[in-house]
Amino acid sequence: MIRTATRAIGIAAALAFVASGCQDLKPIQGKSKGRAASSVDPGSKVKVEFYVMSKCPFGTQVEQGIHPVLDEVGDWIDFSINFIATENGDGFSALHGQPEVDGNIIQLCAMKFHPDPRDYMKFISCQNENMRAIPNGWEACADKAGLDKANISKCSKGNEGKELLRASLRQAKARNAQGSPTMFVANKPYQGGRSKNDFLRAICTEIKGNKPAACSSIPEPIAVVATVLTDKRCTKCQVDGLAANLRGRFFPKLEIKKLDYNSEEGKKLYKELGLKMLPVWLFEPGVEKAERYSQIARWMAPTGKYKQLRVPANFDPTAEICDNKIDDTGNGKIDCADATCKTKLVCREEKKNDVQVFIMSQCPFGVKAVDAMKEVLANFQGKLNFDVHYIASKTDKGFNALHGQPEVDENIRQLCAKKYHAKNNKYLDYLWCRNKNYRSNEWKACAKESGMNLAKMEKCATGPEGAKLLEEDIKIAEALEVSGSPTWLANNRFKFSGIDAERIKSSICERNPKLPNCEKKLSGPQQQRGGAAPAGSCGG
């Protein structure tokens, strides 16, 4: 799910904006395909609501999952899709930019003129096959689905489409839908699996009386067994939350065996598999047969006879624990006196008027945070030391990043820019330029516009120099157990969060009240109900 003010576990990432208003979206009449009238009593249909972003990969995933269910048992379902974005005066903003706003509107117009979900979902499913291109090429998908292109085009280009989006945002707001996807089945929040059979199983459970034939042929999920190697000394090695997520999303019949490192069996398994950091999730052979395994396969790695789930793991059971007042390694040195603790947050020296941010270069929240620093740095009149670090991981074959190889490449380019243009934070001009279109691979124009040395930048970014910069830089985030973008570090010791200038400034001033203009109000989003400012992150 992409959602606000949360931090995802390794396999999901994070955020949305909040809309305003509280009116229901009224049913819209339009052209139909001439299907025979349903014999199902409208009052007995199962209400299924999706709140999504048209370019969110998690939103498109659930749309693809529900589409075949609608084709099979659509007469028994009262289905609706609404969108999550923000209304700004006469316009709108969305997490994935103006293309997502346009995509939302086009899909709403398709729904207006083709209100049967089995019709408009053909169109949406076609678009989802190339989600990143939305809204471009929508006409071809309209042709494929047999929709009325002329009316959809007219609607999407005028006030009609804007009014549809406003109404949709009000519906999302009324449901307090802040993340894509937010789903309800029979007016109850749905957090289960996202495959056809998952949705079919949940809907069939809610159908009263005679059920369609499809409800009697849903295969039972297979049993899956996982061993979790953890350590009772690790306060952050939590199992239950992830276990609930895995059962709901992927493995309904998941059996978990907890194994402590300090046991004889635990130490033996740790040594045999050559493990390093805990916790470790090890799935028994046969997990590949699970219906939803393909949805999680990219996060599974062969480890001995097991499939190991890649999750944040930062506890070294053989190392000194830096804040328990015990000599864990038996070398006579306790806590911060031990060399292995020097890079840990609890042992870092405080540095006044210092702030660092850890980002992923193609994370929308990291982008917003870095953009906000333009105002923050100006506010502090050169009295603040600022640095940017990157979140990724090193592998035998190179690097991994949440947003793929393009993000790895851009992380390296930004580090090269910092190396050669660190004076007066000149490299930030490149970052701010790239952030305007951070998904684009066309970076040279920004390098030139920002006065970078293009030859040095390119040589650095494409050779061993840049790779070494990233390898060394990501060690900082790893040592601090930072996995969410953005994560802020004030005075070299104190973590905080925020993506707008006012919140970032306030967190810095909390630790450094003597900085200039701490009393000055900077720009930031409107407060949510309850007083919390919107925030978000990508990754752990």
ABEGO torsion letter per residue (X at the ends): XBBBGBBBBAABBBEBBBBBEABBBBBBBBBBAGBBBBABBAAABBBBBBBBBAABAAAAAAAAAAAAAAAAAAAABBBBBBBBBBBBEABBBBAAEAAAAAAAAAAAAAAAABABAAAAAAAAAAAAABAAAOABGAAAAAAAAGBBAAAAAAAAABAAAAAAAAAAAAAAAAAGBABOBBBBBGGBBBABBABAAAAAAAAAAABBEBBBAAAAABBBBBBBBBBBBBBAABAABBAAAAAAAAAAAABABBBBBBBBAABAAAAAAAAAAGBABOBBBBBBBGAAABAAAAAAAAABBBBEABBBBBBBBABBAABBBAAAGBBAAGAGBBEAABAAAAABAAABBBBBGBBBBBBBAABAAAAAAAAAAAAAAAAAGGABBBBBBBBBBBBAAEBBBAAEAAAAAAAAAAAAAAAAAABGGAAAAAAAAAAABAABABAAAAAAAAGBBAAAAAAAAABAAAAAAAAAAAAAAAAAGBABOBBBBBGGABBBBEABAAAAAAAAAAABAABBGAABBBBBBBBBBGGBBBBBBBEX
